[in-house]
Amino acid sequence: MTQRRELTLLCLATSMAVLGYTMLGLLAPLVALRFGAGPVAVGVLVSSGFVLPLVLAVPVGTWVDRWGPRRMVRLGFALFAAAALPMALAPAWPTLIVAFVIANVAHLIYIVGCQALVASLGEAGTGREAAYGWWSTSTAVGQAGGPLVGGVALDMLGVEAGFAIMAIAMGLALALTLPMRVSGLVETTPARLEWATARRLLGDRTIGLALLTSSTALWALTVQVTFLPVHLELLAVPATSIGALLSLRALAAVVIRPWMPRMVAALGGRERTVVLTLLAMSAGLIGVAIDGTWWLLAAFMVVFGVGFGLSQPVSMVMVADRVAPGERGAALGVRLTGNRFAQLTAPVALALVAERAGLPWLFVLHGLLVLAAALVLNALVRRGPPNRPAASPHASRTGGGAPQREVPPPPRSELRRRTKPAPR
């Protein structure tokens, strides 16, 4: 009962926090355009927010292991609220850059803490899958509401009000964590984790598959969130309509995530599932380039949302089930390092294409890159069965790794029968 209560509080807090974060994802490129930025400048702005998270992802994971997930979650919420306040008071181009950078560091801190806390609130196997499914659903709920709230606030109330609402959402998220009692803190291994642990974890096949899935999915999402608002803004589409499209994508993820355990079983396991998720996101990106009606664009957003909605929780479970509890934060930090690298490079990887050939070609080329990653992932999945768990040598003390089943000794009668000399 306590775990269910804690998971409920965490899910509510996460919904509010993600609502604020997805508001930032919509407001940052649109406000940058109003400050006179072009597509390349918008891409540089978005990439700048992921430089520090790329470097800090693994260290933050070890801090979660040492100080406890609950404490880090609260720190992340408070830091994000503080980052949004200057834009609510005096919006300007330098202020936007600073706010975006600090907010993404705060997002890294609370996301790693939340993922580690969810892992401690769910039992290994399907129980943990269900816990991650519900928590991921709460993130999708925030993603469904954030862009729409941000678009309405920008159209009707202005930039200052949009960032003020963002700060309030983070304050509410922090307040929801105050009644929580389960810290999620576990005994960590005495060995130094950080980069040595990261290298060992990357040698695990399942963690490698999860990392490729998660980073490719975040690459696709970052391209869509960064350039779709720019593309539609240049076509004179209102911010409210742009937010509604992004919210529709997230709503599709909300609908699919509670069914995650059944979907994984129906699709033939976690590894086959993640391949199909990348194929769906590739189709969703390429479909955005089609010059069609709003409803056709909405259909491709739904396809993309279903793929993304399954990719993240499944890859989280693939990582969490492979390591000892004392290294869970470090492992999730390794996963987020790949995510942040994708988010750092995606906005600027083909930005010149947007300037010279137009944004539709940008979406097509990125969709083909995601398709290529899906084909590589499928080849790795078909290569062989999963390897042994990536738990550390200290896993027996921390409860990590695959449990070893004890074989009971044979009964005495069997021993007497075995040791009795054979008749001559």
C-alpha positions in Angstrom: 0.0 0.0 0.0 2.9 2.4 0.8 4.5 1.7 -2.5 1.3 2.4 -4.4 0.8 5.7 -2.5 4.4 6.8 -3.2 4.1 5.8 -6.9 0.9 7.8 -7.1 2.5 10.9 -5.6 5.5 10.6 -7.9 3.3 10.2 -11.0 1.3 13.3 -10.1 4.5 15.3 -9.5 6.0 14.1 -12.7 2.9 15.1 -14.7 3.2 18.7 -13.4 6.9 18.8 -14.0 6.7 17.4 -17.6 3.9 19.8 -18.3 6.3 22.7 -17.4 9.1 21.1 -19.4 7.1 20.6 -22.6 5.8 24.2 -22.3 9.5 25.2 -22.5 10.0 22.9 -25.5 7.3 24.8 -27.4 7.9 28.3 -26.0 11.7 28.4 -26.6 11.7 28.1 -30.4 8.7 30.3 -30.8 10.0 33.0 -28.5 13.4 32.8 -30.2 11.7 33.4 -33.6 10.0 36.5 -32.1 13.4 37.7 -31.0 14.5 37.5 -34.6 16.2 34.1 -34.7 16.2 31.9 -37.8 16.0 28.1 -38.0 19.8 27.6 -37.5 19.8 29.9 -34.5 16.9 28.1 -33.0 18.8 24.8 -33.5 21.8 26.2 -31.8 19.6 27.4 -28.9 18.1 24.0 -28.4 21.5 22.2 -28.7 23.0 24.6 -26.1 20.6 23.3 -23.5 22.1 19.7 -23.8 25.8 20.4 -23.5 25.9 20.3 -19.7 23.4 17.4 -19.4 25.6 15.4 -21.8 28.6 15.8 -19.5 26.7 15.5 -16.2 24.4 12.5 -17.0 26.6 9.8 -15.6 27.8 11.8 -12.5 24.2 12.8 -11.7 23.4 9.0 -11.8 26.0 8.3 -9.2 24.8 11.2 -7.1 21.3 9.7 -7.2 22.8 6.4 -6.0 24.7 8.1 -3.1 22.2 10.7 -2.0 18.9 9.1 -2.8 16.5 9.6 -5.7 13.9 11.5 -3.7 16.3 14.2 -2.7 17.5 14.6 -6.3 13.9 14.8 -7.6 13.1 17.7 -5.3 16.4 19.5 -6.2 15.5 19.2 -9.9 12.0 20.6 -9.5 13.3 23.6 -7.4 16.1 24.4 -9.8 13.7 24.3 -12.8 11.3 26.7 -11.1 14.2 29.1 -10.4 15.3 28.9 -14.1 11.9 29.9 -15.4 11.3 32.9 -13.1 13.8 35.4 -14.9 11.9 35.0 -18.2 8.6 35.6 -16.4 10.0 38.9 -15.0 12.2 40.3 -17.9 12.1 38.2 -21.1 15.2 38.8 -23.3 17.3 36.7 -25.7 20.3 36.2 -23.3 17.8 35.4 -20.5 16.1 32.8 -22.7 19.5 31.1 -23.3 20.4 31.0 -19.6 17.0 29.8 -18.6 17.0 27.0 -21.3 20.4 25.7 -20.2 19.6 25.7 -16.5 16.2 24.2 -17.0 17.7 21.2 -19.0 20.2 20.5 -16.2 17.3 20.5 -13.7 15.3 18.2 -16.0 18.3 15.8 -16.1 18.5 15.8 -12.3 14.8 15.0 -11.6 14.4 12.6 -14.5 17.3 10.4 -13.3 16.0 10.6 -9.8 12.4 9.7 -10.9 13.5 6.7 -12.9 15.6 5.3 -10.1 12.8 5.9 -7.6 10.3 4.1 -9.9 12.6 1.1 -10.2 12.7 0.8 -6.4 8.9 1.0 -6.2 8.3 -1.8 -8.6 9.2 -5.4 -8.3 11.5 -7.0 -10.9 10.0 -8.3 -14.1 6.4 -7.5 -14.9 5.9 -5.6 -11.7 8.6 -3.2 -12.6 7.3 -3.0 -16.1 3.9 -2.0 -14.8 5.4 0.7 -12.5 7.4 2.1 -15.4 4.3 2.0 -17.5 2.2 4.0 -15.0 5.1 6.5 -14.5 5.6 6.9 -18.2 1.9 7.4 -18.6 2.1 10.3 -16.1 4.9 11.8 -18.2 2.8 11.5 -21.3 -0.1 13.2 -19.5 2.2 16.2 -18.9 3.4 16.1 -22.5 -0.2 16.1 -23.7 -1.1 19.2 -21.7 2.1 21.2 -21.8 2.3 22.2 -25.5 -1.4 23.2 -25.5 -1.1 25.2 -22.3 2.0 26.9 -23.6 0.4 27.7 -27.0 -2.7 29.2 -25.4 -0.6 31.2 -22.9 1.6 32.6 -25.6 -1.3 33.6 -27.9 -3.5 35.0 -25.2 -1.3 36.2 -22.3 2.2 36.7 -23.7 5.7 35.4 -23.0 5.9 36.5 -19.3 2.7 34.6 -18.4 3.9 31.5 -20.2 7.1 31.2 -18.1 5.2 32.2 -14.9 2.8 29.2 -15.5 5.9 27.0 -16.0 7.4 28.1 -12.7 4.1 27.5 -10.9 3.8 23.9 -12.4 7.3 23.1 -11.0 6.4 24.5 -7.6 3.3 22.2 -7.5 5.5 19.3 -8.5 7.9 20.0 -5.6 4.9 20.3 -3.2 3.6 16.9 -4.3 6.9 15.2 -3.3 6.9 16.6 0.2 4.6 13.9 1.7 6.7 11.1 0.2 8.5 8.9 2.7 10.2 6.2 0.6 13.6 7.6 -0.4 14.7 4.9 -2.8 18.2 5.0 -1.3 20.0 1.6 -1.5 23.4 0.5 -0.4 25.9 1.3 -3.1 28.9 -0.6 -4.0 32.2 0.6 -2.5 33.9 0.7 -5.8 34.1 4.0 -7.7 31.2 4.0 -10.2 31.1 6.9 -12.7 33.0 6.4 -15.9 34.5 3.0 -15.1 31.0 1.7 -14.4 29.7 3.3 -17.5 32.3 1.5 -19.7 31.4 -1.8 -18.1 27.7 -1.3 -18.5 28.1 -0.3 -22.2 29.6 -3.8 -22.8 26.2 -5.4 -21.9 24.2 -6.2 -25.1 20.8 -5.5 -23.6 21.9 -2.1 -22.3 23.4 -1.3 -25.7 20.1 -2.1 -27.4 18.2 0.1 -24.9 20.7 2.9 -25.4 20.4 2.8 -29.2 16.6 2.8 -28.9 16.4 5.6 -26.4 18.9 7.9 -28.1 17.4 7.4 -31.5 13.9 8.1 -30.2 15.1 11.3 -28.5 16.8 12.3 -31.7 13.6 12.0 -33.6 11.6 13.8 -30.9 14.1 16.7 -30.6 13.9 17.2 -34.4 10.1 17.3 -34.3 9.8 19.5 -31.2 12.5 22.0 -32.4 11.6 22.4 -36.1 7.8 21.6 -36.3 6.9 24.8 -34.4 9.3 26.8 -36.6 7.9 25.2 -39.8 4.3 25.9 -38.8 5.0 29.4 -37.4 6.6 30.4 -40.7 3.3 29.2 -42.3 1.4 31.5 -40.0 -0.2 28.7 -38.0 -1.3 30.0 -34.5 0.7 28.8 -31.5 -2.5 27.2 -30.1 -2.8 25.0 -33.1 0.9 24.1 -33.0 0.5 23.2 -29.3 -2.5 21.1 -30.1 -0.6 19.0 -32.6 2.2 18.4 -30.1 -0.3 17.5 -27.5 -2.0 15.1 -29.8 1.3 13.3 -30.2 1.7 13.0 -26.5 -1.9 11.9 -26.1 -1.2 9.0 -28.3 1.6 8.0 -25.9 -0.8 8.4 -23.0 -3.2 5.9 -24.6 -0.6 3.3 -25.4 1.5 3.2 -22.2 -0.9 1.6 -19.8 -1.0 -1.3 -22.2 2.7 -1.6 -22.4 3.1 -5.1 -20.8 0.5 -6.6 -23.1 1.8 -4.8 -26.1 5.4 -6.1 -25.4 4.0 -9.6 -25.1 1.9 -9.3 -28.3 4.8 -7.9 -30.3 7.2 -10.7 -29.3 9.2 -9.3 -26.5 11.1 -6.1 -25.6 13.7 -6.2 -28.3 11.3 -6.7 -31.2 9.1 -4.0 -29.7 11.8 -1.3 -29.7 12.6 -2.0 -33.4 9.0 -1.4 -34.3 8.9 1.8 -32.3 11.7 3.3 -34.3 10.0 2.3 -37.5 6.9 4.2 -36.4 8.8 7.3 -35.5 10.6 7.2 -38.8 7.2 7.2 -40.6 6.0 10.0 -38.4 8.9 12.2 -39.2 8.8 11.7 -43.0 5.0 12.2 -42.9 5.4 15.7 -41.5 7.1 16.7 -44.8 3.9 15.9 -46.8 2.1 19.1 -47.7 -1.3 18.0 -46.6 -4.2 19.0 -44.4 -4.1 19.5 -40.6 -5.8 16.2 -40.2 -3.2 14.3 -42.2 -0.5 15.9 -40.2 -2.3 14.9 -37.0 -2.5 11.3 -38.2 1.3 11.2 -38.6 1.7 12.8 -35.1 -0.4 9.9 -33.7 1.9 7.3 -35.4 5.0 9.0 -34.0 3.4 9.3 -30.5 2.6 5.6 -30.4 6.2 4.7 -31.3 7.7 7.1 -28.8 5.2 6.2 -26.1 6.5 2.6 -26.1 10.2 3.2 -26.8 11.1 5.1 -23.6 9.5 2.9 -20.8 10.6 -0.3 -22.5 14.2 0.9 -22.8 14.1 2.0 -19.2 13.0 -1.4 -18.0 15.7 -3.1 -20.2 18.3 -1.1 -18.3 16.8 -1.3 -14.8 16.5 -5.1 -14.9 20.1 -5.6 -15.9 21.9 -4.0 -13.0 22.2 -4.1 -9.2 20.0 -1.6 -7.2 23.2 0.3 -6.1 24.2 1.0 -9.7 20.7 1.7 -11.0 21.2 5.5 -11.0 24.6 5.2 -12.8 23.0 2.9 -15.4 20.2 5.2 -16.0 22.7 8.0 -16.2 24.5 6.1 -19.0 21.2 5.8 -20.8 20.6 9.5 -20.5 24.1 10.3 -21.7 23.1 8.8 -25.1 19.8 10.7 -24.9 21.5 14.0 -24.3 24.1 13.4 -27.0 21.2 12.9 -29.5 19.4 16.0 -28.2 22.7 18.0 -28.5 23.4 17.0 -32.1 20.0 16.6 -33.7 19.0 20.2 -33.8 22.2 21.2 -35.7 23.0 18.0 -37.6 21.2 19.1 -40.7 20.3 22.6 -39.9 21.8 24.0 -43.1 19.4 21.8 -45.0 16.6 23.8 -43.4 18.2 27.1 -44.6 18.9 25.9 -48.2 16.4 23.2 -49.1 13.6 24.0 -46.7 12.2 22.3 -43.6 10.3 19.5 -45.4 13.6 18.0 -46.6 15.0 18.3 -43.1 12.2 16.1 -41.8 12.7 13.6 -44.6 16.4 13.2 -44.1 16.0 12.8 -40.3 13.3 10.3 -40.9 15.7 8.3 -43.0 18.4 8.4 -40.3 15.9 7.0 -37.8 15.0 4.3 -40.3 18.7 3.4 -40.7 19.0 3.1 -36.9 15.9 0.8 -36.8 17.6 -1.5 -39.4 20.8 -1.6 -37.4 18.9 -2.4 -34.2 17.0 -5.1 -36.0 20.3 -6.7 -37.1 21.6 -6.6 -33.6 18.4 -8.2 -32.2 18.6 -11.0 -34.7 22.2 -11.7 -33.9 21.6 -13.7 -30.8 20.0 -14.1 -27.3 20.7 -11.6 -24.5 23.9 -12.0 -22.6 24.3 -12.4 -18.8 23.3 -9.6 -16.5 25.6 -6.7 -16.2 25.6 -6.6 -12.4 28.9 -5.7 -10.7 31.0 -8.1 -8.7 29.2 -6.6 -5.6 25.8 -7.5 -6.9 25.3 -10.2 -4.4 25.6 -7.7 -1.6 23.3 -5.1 -3.2 20.7 -7.4 -4.5 21.4 -6.8 -8.2 21.7 -9.1 -11.1 19.8 -12.2 -11.8 18.9 -14.2 -8.7 20.6 -17.5 -8.4 18.3 -20.4 -7.6 19.6 -22.7 -5.0 19.5 -26.4 -5.9 18.4 -28.5 -2.8 20.6 -31.5 -1.9 19.3 -34.9 -2.9 17.5 -37.0 -0.1 19.6 -39.4 1.9 18.0 -42.4 0.3 19.2 -41.2 -3.1 22.7 -40.7 -1.6 22.7 -44.2 -0.2 21.5 -45.6 -3.6 24.2 -43.6 -5.4 27.1 -44.7 -3.1 26.0 -48.4 -2.9 28.5 -50.5 -4.8 27.2 -52.1 -8.0 26.7 -55.9 -7.9 29.4 -58.0 -9.5 
